Amino acid sequence: MTERAILHVDMDAFFVSVELRARPELVGKPVIVGFPGGRSVVLSASYDCRARGIHSAMPMSQAIPLMPEATVIEPSHHKYSLASAQIMEYFHTLTPLVEQVSIDEAFLDVTGSMRLLGGPVQIAREIRAHIRQEMGLPASVGIAKNKFIAKLASTHAKPDGMAVVAPERTEEFLHDLPVSKMWGVGKRTAAQLQALGIETVGQLAMQNEERLISRLGEHGRSLHLLSRGIDNRAVEITRDEKSISSEHTFAADITDLQVLEGELLRLSHKVGQRLRRHGKSANGVGLKIKYKDFSGITRSKALAAATDSSTKISESVLALLRKLTPLAQPVRLIGVKAERLQDFELGLQFSLDPREEKAREAERIADQIGQKFPQSIVTPARFLRPKE
């Protein structure tokens, strides 16, 4: 029986790399992608920035002082989505077994492709060369017998490299790795393992499984299997997006209901655009609020019929907000989510109100203009602000 060959392809500093294609003068210089506002966070950072301790999700107010000479680029999510779609489409020309994990990484099971395309190392080299030459982007690839090891290998290969873990060398590769590198080991689990005197994957593999189960439950069993390089999970080819969301962190805490409603309109517009772009409609909407003290609240609402209309989404989410007024505290973050998605055609319902059909058609035309002329700004008139 042929040993499985799994690749994990992880794009390097993906948002930064996409931005550098349009700004080659910044290649080799420190770059941070994120909004420069005080309470915004880092979305991506070049590797020289990472060497200074800057990482994704770090507040920009902390990141910029670490490397004040870095160029800050505001994100362009449509560019990242387009590049991701091109990469994933290419992966499907190599194997039907592609599992997209996020916008910039995927697992590929190439076991059945090797007779035609060569061994996994040859396929990985072709992937890296194609993405570099055709898309101008760097990628790291891990090659192993299962998903767990392939993911660790791609991390080991970064940046812009390739790492192979032969099946017979799996335990050797794992032995000295810290347990914090394992899937499912967060700060809490790492602390529990350290309390047992376990700091490396090799030490974990030598533990009695029953002891781990008694301390960690069934999670202890799965970690013990992974520590021995055992991971029988298949590459999943159906990973439909269950929700689409957009959120915003304010520069200062907000108490003005009109400001919050205006931001919800803007976020609903973005969510509706993404639904239409992906050919999806939503059967429900959600509202997310994070207060000044970082406590949070979420509310959801089922829709009478599935929709991809930004107007319908905004009407529903504004109703959720008004039910929460007066608000308990000033608001630092607000978000909109479209939930329980389905293919648009499955939920298509024609409205008896011609105004709804006209609004939907206007939204689709605006989407088409935005796709044809990416630099243009097509937005509902209610979002426009008069010049001072």
VEXBA-411235 format. One record per residue (C-alpha): chain; x, y, z. Coordinates in nm, 2 decimals, padded with zeros to 4 digits, always signed. Example, Ala and Ser with C-alpha at 12.3 -4.5 7.8 and 13.67 -1.06 7.14 Angstrom:
BEGIN
[pt 'A'; [+01.23; -00.45; +00.78]]
[pt 'A'; [+01.37; -00.11; +00.71]]
//
This chain:
BEGIN
[pt 'A'; [+00.00; +00.00; +00.00]]
[pt 'A'; [+00.14; +00.34; -00.10]]
[pt 'A'; [+00.22; +00.57; +00.20]]
[pt 'A'; [+00.01; +00.89; +00.20]]
[pt 'A'; [+00.18; +01.20; +00.07]]
[pt 'A'; [+00.04; +01.52; +00.22]]
[pt 'A'; [+00.16; +01.87; +00.14]]
[pt 'A'; [+00.09; +02.18; +00.35]]
[pt 'A'; [+00.14; +02.49; +00.15]]
[pt 'A'; [+00.16; +02.81; +00.35]]
[pt 'A'; [+00.20; +03.15; +00.19]]
[pt 'A'; [+00.47; +03.37; +00.35]]
[pt 'A'; [+00.36; +03.70; +00.50]]
[pt 'A'; [+00.07; +03.67; +00.25]]
[pt 'A'; [-00.08; +04.02; +00.28]]
[pt 'A'; [+00.26; +04.18; +00.27]]
[pt 'A'; [+00.37; +03.98; -00.03]]
[pt 'A'; [+00.06; +04.07; -00.22]]
[pt 'A'; [+00.11; +04.44; -00.15]]
[pt 'A'; [+00.48; +04.42; -00.26]]
[pt 'A'; [+00.38; +04.31; -00.61]]
[pt 'A'; [+00.24; +04.66; -00.66]]
[pt 'A'; [+00.52; +04.83; -00.46]]
[pt 'A'; [+00.85; +04.66; -00.56]]
[pt 'A'; [+01.05; +04.96; -00.41]]
[pt 'A'; [+00.96; +04.82; -00.07]]
[pt 'A'; [+01.10; +04.47; -00.13]]
[pt 'A'; [+01.36; +04.40; +00.14]]
[pt 'A'; [+01.23; +04.68; +00.36]]
[pt 'A'; [+01.02; +04.65; +00.68]]
[pt 'A'; [+00.65; +04.65; +00.60]]
[pt 'A'; [+00.34; +04.62; +00.81]]
[pt 'A'; [-00.02; +04.57; +00.68]]
[pt 'A'; [-00.28; +04.72; +00.90]]
[pt 'A'; [-00.47; +05.04; +00.97]]
[pt 'A'; [-00.24; +05.29; +01.14]]
[pt 'A'; [-00.52; +05.39; +01.40]]
[pt 'A'; [-00.43; +05.36; +01.76]]
[pt 'A'; [-00.64; +05.05; +01.84]]
[pt 'A'; [-00.61; +04.87; +01.51]]
[pt 'A'; [-00.41; +04.55; +01.49]]
[pt 'A'; [-00.13; +04.41; +01.27]]
[pt 'A'; [-00.28; +04.19; +00.99]]
[pt 'A'; [+00.06; +04.09; +00.85]]
[pt 'A'; [+00.42; +04.19; +00.89]]
[pt 'A'; [+00.74; +04.13; +00.69]]
[pt 'A'; [+00.99; +03.89; +00.84]]
[pt 'A'; [+01.24; +04.16; +00.95]]
[pt 'A'; [+00.95; +04.31; +01.15]]
[pt 'A'; [+00.88; +03.97; +01.30]]
[pt 'A'; [+01.24; +03.95; +01.41]]
[pt 'A'; [+01.17; +04.27; +01.62]]
[pt 'A'; [+00.88; +04.09; +01.79]]
[pt 'A'; [+00.59; +04.22; +01.57]]
[pt 'A'; [+00.33; +03.96; +01.50]]
[pt 'A'; [-00.03; +03.93; +01.36]]
[pt 'A'; [-00.30; +04.06; +01.59]]
[pt 'A'; [-00.06; +04.28; +01.79]]
[pt 'A'; [-00.20; +04.63; +01.85]]
[pt 'A'; [-00.05; +04.88; +01.60]]
[pt 'A'; [+00.02; +05.11; +01.90]]
[pt 'A'; [+00.26; +04.84; +02.02]]
[pt 'A'; [+00.40; +04.74; +01.68]]
[pt 'A'; [+00.50; +05.07; +01.53]]
[pt 'A'; [+00.73; +05.17; +01.82]]
[pt 'A'; [+00.91; +04.84; +01.78]]
[pt 'A'; [+01.00; +04.93; +01.42]]
[pt 'A'; [+00.91; +05.30; +01.36]]
[pt 'A'; [+01.09; +05.29; +01.02]]
[pt 'A'; [+00.84; +05.03; +00.88]]
[pt 'A'; [+00.61; +05.13; +00.60]]
[pt 'A'; [+00.25; +05.08; +00.71]]
[pt 'A'; [+00.01; +04.98; +00.42]]
[pt 'A'; [-00.37; +04.98; +00.47]]
[pt 'A'; [-00.52; +04.64; +00.38]]
[pt 'A'; [-00.69; +04.57; +00.04]]
[pt 'A'; [-00.89; +04.26; +00.12]]
[pt 'A'; [-01.03; +04.22; -00.24]]
[pt 'A'; [-00.67; +04.18; -00.36]]
[pt 'A'; [-00.59; +03.91; -00.11]]
[pt 'A'; [-00.92; +03.72; -00.19]]
[pt 'A'; [-00.84; +03.73; -00.56]]
[pt 'A'; [-00.48; +03.61; -00.51]]
[pt 'A'; [-00.61; +03.33; -00.28]]
[pt 'A'; [-00.87; +03.22; -00.53]]
[pt 'A'; [-00.60; +03.20; -00.80]]
[pt 'A'; [-00.38; +02.99; -00.58]]
[pt 'A'; [-00.65; +02.75; -00.48]]
[pt 'A'; [-00.77; +02.71; -00.84]]
[pt 'A'; [-00.41; +02.61; -00.93]]
[pt 'A'; [-00.40; +02.35; -00.65]]
[pt 'A'; [-00.71; +02.18; -00.79]]
[pt 'A'; [-00.52; +02.13; -01.12]]
[pt 'A'; [-00.28; +01.91; -00.93]]
[pt 'A'; [-00.52; +01.70; -00.71]]
[pt 'A'; [-00.89; +01.70; -00.63]]
[pt 'A'; [-00.80; +01.65; -00.26]]
[pt 'A'; [-00.75; +02.01; -00.15]]
[pt 'A'; [-00.84; +02.14; +00.19]]
[pt 'A'; [-00.83; +02.52; +00.22]]
[pt 'A'; [-00.76; +02.60; +00.58]]
[pt 'A'; [-00.75; +02.98; +00.55]]
[pt 'A'; [-00.70; +03.25; +00.29]]
[pt 'A'; [-00.33; +03.16; +00.27]]
[pt 'A'; [-00.28; +02.80; +00.34]]
[pt 'A'; [-00.41; +02.46; +00.23]]
[pt 'A'; [-00.34; +02.08; +00.26]]
[pt 'A'; [-00.30; +01.88; -00.06]]
[pt 'A'; [-00.32; +01.50; -00.07]]
[pt 'A'; [-00.10; +01.42; -00.37]]
[pt 'A'; [-00.09; +01.04; -00.32]]
[pt 'A'; [-00.30; +00.97; -00.63]]
[pt 'A'; [-00.12; +01.24; -00.84]]
[pt 'A'; [+00.23; +01.10; -00.81]]
[pt 'A'; [+00.21; +00.86; -01.10]]
[pt 'A'; [+00.14; +01.15; -01.34]]
[pt 'A'; [+00.33; +01.44; -01.17]]
[pt 'A'; [+00.62; +01.26; -00.99]]
[pt 'A'; [+00.70; +01.23; -00.62]]
[pt 'A'; [+00.58; +01.47; -00.35]]
[pt 'A'; [+00.91; +01.66; -00.35]]
[pt 'A'; [+00.89; +01.72; -00.72]]
[pt 'A'; [+00.53; +01.83; -00.69]]
[pt 'A'; [+00.62; +02.07; -00.40]]
[pt 'A'; [+00.90; +02.22; -00.61]]
[pt 'A'; [+00.66; +02.27; -00.90]]
[pt 'A'; [+00.41; +02.44; -00.67]]
[pt 'A'; [+00.67; +02.68; -00.52]]
[pt 'A'; [+00.81; +02.76; -00.87]]
[pt 'A'; [+00.46; +02.82; -01.02]]
[pt 'A'; [+00.34; +03.05; -00.74]]
[pt 'A'; [+00.66; +03.24; -00.76]]
[pt 'A'; [+00.68; +03.28; -01.14]]
[pt 'A'; [+00.31; +03.31; -01.23]]
[pt 'A'; [+00.19; +03.50; -00.92]]
[pt 'A'; [+00.50; +03.67; -00.78]]
[pt 'A'; [+00.45; +03.53; -00.44]]
[pt 'A'; [+00.67; +03.32; -00.20]]
[pt 'A'; [+00.53; +03.00; -00.04]]
[pt 'A'; [+00.66; +02.74; +00.20]]
[pt 'A'; [+00.58; +02.38; +00.17]]
[pt 'A'; [+00.59; +02.09; +00.43]]
[pt 'A'; [+00.58; +01.73; +00.30]]
[pt 'A'; [+00.49; +01.44; +00.53]]
[pt 'A'; [+00.28; +01.13; +00.57]]
[pt 'A'; [-00.01; +01.32; +00.74]]
[pt 'A'; [-00.15; +01.66; +00.80]]
[pt 'A'; [-00.01; +01.72; +01.15]]
[pt 'A'; [+00.35; +01.65; +01.04]]
[pt 'A'; [+00.31; +01.84; +00.71]]
[pt 'A'; [+00.19; +02.15; +00.90]]
[pt 'A'; [+00.49; +02.14; +01.14]]
[pt 'A'; [+00.72; +02.09; +00.84]]
[pt 'A'; [+00.59; +02.39; +00.66]]
[pt 'A'; [+00.64; +02.60; +00.97]]
[pt 'A'; [+01.00; +02.47; +00.99]]
[pt 'A'; [+01.05; +02.56; +00.62]]
[pt 'A'; [+00.96; +02.93; +00.66]]
[pt 'A'; [+01.03; +03.16; +00.51]]
[pt 'A'; [+01.01; +03.07; +00.14]]
[pt 'A'; [+01.14; +02.71; +00.18]]
[pt 'A'; [+01.05; +02.34; +00.17]]
[pt 'A'; [+01.09; +02.07; +00.44]]
[pt 'A'; [+01.05; +01.70; +00.39]]
[pt 'A'; [+00.98; +01.46; +00.68]]
[pt 'A'; [+01.02; +01.10; +00.55]]
[pt 'A'; [+00.78; +00.85; +00.72]]
[pt 'A'; [+01.07; +00.67; +00.89]]
[pt 'A'; [+01.20; +00.99; +01.04]]
[pt 'A'; [+00.88; +01.12; +01.18]]
[pt 'A'; [+00.95; +01.04; +01.55]]
[pt 'A'; [+01.30; +01.18; +01.51]]
[pt 'A'; [+01.16; +01.51; +01.37]]
[pt 'A'; [+00.91; +01.54; +01.66]]
[pt 'A'; [+01.14; +01.44; +01.94]]
[pt 'A'; [+01.29; +01.77; +02.05]]
[pt 'A'; [+01.00; +02.00; +01.94]]
[pt 'A'; [+00.84; +02.19; +02.23]]
[pt 'A'; [+00.48; +02.07; +02.30]]
[pt 'A'; [+00.36; +02.43; +02.24]]
[pt 'A'; [+00.42; +02.37; +01.87]]
[pt 'A'; [+00.15; +02.10; +01.86]]
[pt 'A'; [-00.21; +02.14; +01.74]]
[pt 'A'; [-00.44; +02.17; +02.04]]
[pt 'A'; [-00.18; +02.29; +02.28]]
[pt 'A'; [-00.26; +02.64; +02.40]]
[pt 'A'; [-00.12; +02.82; +02.70]]
[pt 'A'; [-00.35; +02.63; +02.94]]
[pt 'A'; [-00.27; +02.29; +02.80]]
[pt 'A'; [+00.10; +02.37; +02.79]]
[pt 'A'; [+00.09; +02.47; +03.15]]
[pt 'A'; [-00.08; +02.14; +03.24]]
[pt 'A'; [+00.18; +01.94; +03.05]]
[pt 'A'; [+00.46; +02.13; +03.21]]
[pt 'A'; [+00.31; +02.06; +03.55]]
[pt 'A'; [+00.36; +01.69; +03.46]]
[pt 'A'; [+00.72; +01.75; +03.37]]
[pt 'A'; [+00.65; +01.74; +02.99]]
[pt 'A'; [+00.81; +02.01; +02.78]]
[pt 'A'; [+00.90; +01.83; +02.45]]
[pt 'A'; [+00.70; +01.62; +02.21]]
[pt 'A'; [+00.94; +01.33; +02.27]]
[pt 'A'; [+00.86; +01.34; +02.65]]
[pt 'A'; [+00.49; +01.34; +02.57]]
[pt 'A'; [+00.53; +01.04; +02.35]]
[pt 'A'; [+00.69; +00.84; +02.63]]
[pt 'A'; [+00.41; +00.91; +02.88]]
[pt 'A'; [+00.16; +00.65; +02.98]]
[pt 'A'; [-00.16; +00.73; +02.79]]
[pt 'A'; [-00.39; +00.66; +03.08]]
[pt 'A'; [-00.20; +00.91; +03.29]]
[pt 'A'; [-00.26; +01.18; +03.02]]
[pt 'A'; [-00.63; +01.09; +02.99]]
[pt 'A'; [-00.67; +01.11; +03.37]]
[pt 'A'; [-00.53; +01.47; +03.36]]
[pt 'A'; [-00.66; +01.60; +03.02]]
[pt 'A'; [-00.95; +01.37; +02.93]]
[pt 'A'; [-00.99; +01.25; +02.57]]
[pt 'A'; [-00.77; +01.55; +02.46]]
[pt 'A'; [-00.48; +01.37; +02.64]]
[pt 'A'; [-00.54; +01.06; +02.41]]
[pt 'A'; [-00.54; +01.27; +02.09]]
[pt 'A'; [-00.22; +01.45; +02.20]]
[pt 'A'; [-00.05; +01.13; +02.28]]
[pt 'A'; [-00.13; +00.99; +01.93]]
[pt 'A'; [+00.00; +01.31; +01.76]]
[pt 'A'; [+00.32; +01.30; +01.97]]
[pt 'A'; [+00.39; +00.96; +01.81]]
[pt 'A'; [+00.32; +01.10; +01.46]]
[pt 'A'; [-00.02; +00.93; +01.43]]
[pt 'A'; [-00.28; +01.14; +01.25]]
[pt 'A'; [-00.53; +00.95; +01.03]]
[pt 'A'; [-00.74; +01.25; +00.94]]
[pt 'A'; [-00.82; +01.28; +00.57]]
[pt 'A'; [-00.78; +01.59; +00.37]]
[pt 'A'; [-01.13; +01.73; +00.37]]
[pt 'A'; [-01.24; +01.87; +00.03]]
[pt 'A'; [-01.57; +02.02; +00.15]]
[pt 'A'; [-01.51; +02.32; +00.37]]
[pt 'A'; [-01.80; +02.55; +00.29]]
[pt 'A'; [-01.79; +02.89; +00.47]]
[pt 'A'; [-02.06; +02.88; +00.74]]
[pt 'A'; [-02.06; +03.25; +00.80]]
[pt 'A'; [-01.92; +03.58; +00.66]]
[pt 'A'; [-01.84; +03.87; +00.90]]
[pt 'A'; [-01.69; +04.21; +00.92]]
[pt 'A'; [-01.61; +04.42; +01.23]]
[pt 'A'; [-01.45; +04.75; +01.32]]
[pt 'A'; [-01.26; +04.87; +01.63]]
[pt 'A'; [-01.32; +05.24; +01.70]]
[pt 'A'; [-01.03; +05.48; +01.77]]
[pt 'A'; [-01.22; +05.60; +02.08]]
[pt 'A'; [-01.50; +05.44; +02.27]]
[pt 'A'; [-01.84; +05.53; +02.13]]
[pt 'A'; [-02.17; +05.62; +02.30]]
[pt 'A'; [-02.34; +05.79; +02.01]]
[pt 'A'; [-02.61; +05.56; +01.87]]
[pt 'A'; [-02.60; +05.74; +01.54]]
[pt 'A'; [-02.23; +05.67; +01.49]]
[pt 'A'; [-02.29; +05.30; +01.58]]
[pt 'A'; [-02.57; +05.27; +01.33]]
[pt 'A'; [-02.36; +05.44; +01.06]]
[pt 'A'; [-02.09; +05.19; +01.11]]
[pt 'A'; [-02.33; +04.89; +01.10]]
[pt 'A'; [-02.46; +05.02; +00.77]]
[pt 'A'; [-02.10; +05.02; +00.64]]
[pt 'A'; [-02.02; +04.68; +00.77]]
[pt 'A'; [-02.35; +04.54; +00.63]]
[pt 'A'; [-02.25; +04.67; +00.29]]
[pt 'A'; [-01.92; +04.49; +00.31]]
[pt 'A'; [-02.08; +04.16; +00.42]]
[pt 'A'; [-02.34; +04.18; +00.14]]
[pt 'A'; [-02.07; +04.24; -00.11]]
[pt 'A'; [-01.88; +03.93; +00.00]]
[pt 'A'; [-02.20; +03.72; +00.00]]
[pt 'A'; [-02.27; +03.82; -00.36]]
[pt 'A'; [-01.91; +03.76; -00.46]]
[pt 'A'; [-01.92; +03.41; -00.33]]
[pt 'A'; [-02.26; +03.33; -00.46]]
[pt 'A'; [-02.41; +03.28; -00.11]]
[pt 'A'; [-02.71; +03.40; +00.07]]
[pt 'A'; [-02.77; +03.41; +00.45]]
[pt 'A'; [-03.06; +03.27; +00.65]]
[pt 'A'; [-02.96; +03.47; +00.96]]
[pt 'A'; [-02.76; +03.77; +01.08]]
[pt 'A'; [-02.56; +03.84; +01.39]]
[pt 'A'; [-02.45; +04.15; +01.58]]
[pt 'A'; [-02.13; +04.16; +01.79]]
[pt 'A'; [-02.04; +04.43; +02.04]]
[pt 'A'; [-01.73; +04.46; +02.25]]
[pt 'A'; [-01.76; +04.72; +02.53]]
[pt 'A'; [-01.50; +04.95; +02.69]]
[pt 'A'; [-01.40; +04.69; +02.95]]
[pt 'A'; [-01.35; +04.42; +02.68]]
[pt 'A'; [-01.66; +04.23; +02.78]]
[pt 'A'; [-01.88; +04.14; +02.48]]
[pt 'A'; [-02.23; +04.05; +02.37]]
[pt 'A'; [-02.37; +03.88; +02.06]]
[pt 'A'; [-02.72; +03.86; +01.92]]
[pt 'A'; [-02.86; +03.67; +01.63]]
[pt 'A'; [-03.18; +03.69; +01.42]]
[pt 'A'; [-03.33; +03.44; +01.17]]
[pt 'A'; [-03.44; +03.59; +00.84]]
[pt 'A'; [-03.78; +03.52; +00.68]]
[pt 'A'; [-03.60; +03.43; +00.36]]
[pt 'A'; [-03.23; +03.38; +00.26]]
[pt 'A'; [-03.08; +03.70; +00.12]]
[pt 'A'; [-02.76; +03.85; -00.01]]
[pt 'A'; [-02.89; +04.21; +00.01]]
[pt 'A'; [-02.68; +04.45; +00.21]]
[pt 'A'; [-03.00; +04.65; +00.27]]
[pt 'A'; [-03.18; +04.35; +00.42]]
[pt 'A'; [-02.88; +04.27; +00.64]]
[pt 'A'; [-02.85; +04.62; +00.77]]
[pt 'A'; [-03.22; +04.65; +00.85]]
[pt 'A'; [-03.20; +04.33; +01.06]]
[pt 'A'; [-02.88; +04.41; +01.24]]
[pt 'A'; [-03.00; +04.76; +01.32]]
[pt 'A'; [-03.31; +04.61; +01.48]]
[pt 'A'; [-03.08; +04.39; +01.69]]
[pt 'A'; [-02.88; +04.70; +01.81]]
[pt 'A'; [-03.19; +04.90; +01.90]]
[pt 'A'; [-03.31; +04.61; +02.12]]
[pt 'A'; [-02.99; +04.65; +02.32]]
[pt 'A'; [-03.04; +05.03; +02.39]]
[pt 'A'; [-02.96; +05.20; +02.61]]
[pt 'A'; [-02.62; +05.03; +02.59]]
[pt 'A'; [-02.45; +04.92; +02.91]]
[pt 'A'; [-02.12; +05.08; +02.83]]
[pt 'A'; [-01.93; +05.28; +02.56]]
[pt 'A'; [-01.85; +05.05; +02.26]]
[pt 'A'; [-01.50; +04.98; +02.14]]
[pt 'A'; [-01.58; +04.73; +01.87]]
[pt 'A'; [-01.89; +04.64; +01.66]]
[pt 'A'; [-01.94; +04.37; +01.40]]
[pt 'A'; [-02.19; +04.22; +01.16]]
[pt 'A'; [-02.22; +03.85; +01.06]]
[pt 'A'; [-02.42; +03.67; +00.79]]
[pt 'A'; [-02.50; +03.32; +00.92]]
[pt 'A'; [-02.62; +02.98; +00.80]]
[pt 'A'; [-02.51; +03.04; +00.44]]
[pt 'A'; [-02.64; +02.85; +00.14]]
[pt 'A'; [-02.58; +02.88; -00.23]]
[pt 'A'; [-02.77; +03.18; -00.36]]
[pt 'A'; [-02.98; +02.99; -00.62]]
[pt 'A'; [-03.12; +02.76; -00.35]]
[pt 'A'; [-03.27; +03.04; -00.16]]
[pt 'A'; [-03.38; +03.26; -00.44]]
[pt 'A'; [-03.72; +03.43; -00.37]]
[pt 'A'; [-03.86; +03.71; -00.58]]
[pt 'A'; [-04.01; +03.99; -00.37]]
[pt 'A'; [-04.35; +04.14; -00.44]]
[pt 'A'; [-04.21; +04.48; -00.35]]
[pt 'A'; [-04.04; +04.62; -00.67]]
[pt 'A'; [-03.82; +04.85; -00.45]]
[pt 'A'; [-03.65; +04.54; -00.31]]
[pt 'A'; [-03.56; +04.41; -00.65]]
[pt 'A'; [-03.44; +04.75; -00.76]]
[pt 'A'; [-03.22; +04.78; -00.45]]
[pt 'A'; [-03.07; +04.43; -00.52]]
[pt 'A'; [-03.01; +04.51; -00.88]]
[pt 'A'; [-02.83; +04.84; -00.78]]
[pt 'A'; [-02.61; +04.65; -00.54]]
[pt 'A'; [-02.51; +04.40; -00.81]]
[pt 'A'; [-02.43; +04.67; -01.06]]
[pt 'A'; [-02.21; +04.85; -00.80]]
[pt 'A'; [-02.03; +04.51; -00.74]]
[pt 'A'; [-01.97; +04.48; -01.12]]
[pt 'A'; [-01.83; +04.83; -01.14]]
[pt 'A'; [-01.60; +04.77; -00.84]]
[pt 'A'; [-01.47; +04.44; -00.99]]
[pt 'A'; [-01.40; +04.61; -01.33]]
[pt 'A'; [-01.25; +04.92; -01.18]]
[pt 'A'; [-01.09; +04.82; -00.85]]
[pt 'A'; [-00.95; +05.17; -00.78]]
[pt 'A'; [-01.30; +05.32; -00.80]]
[pt 'A'; [-01.51; +05.37; -00.49]]
[pt 'A'; [-01.88; +05.27; -00.54]]
[pt 'A'; [-02.07; +05.31; -00.22]]
[pt 'A'; [-02.43; +05.39; -00.12]]
[pt 'A'; [-02.49; +05.76; -00.10]]
[pt 'A'; [-02.58; +05.74; +00.27]]
[pt 'A'; [-02.21; +05.66; +00.34]]
[pt 'A'; [-02.08; +05.97; +00.18]]
[pt 'A'; [-01.98; +06.26; +00.40]]
[pt 'A'; [-01.98; +06.62; +00.28]]
[pt 'A'; [-01.64; +06.78; +00.25]]
[pt 'A'; [-01.54; +07.02; +00.53]]
//
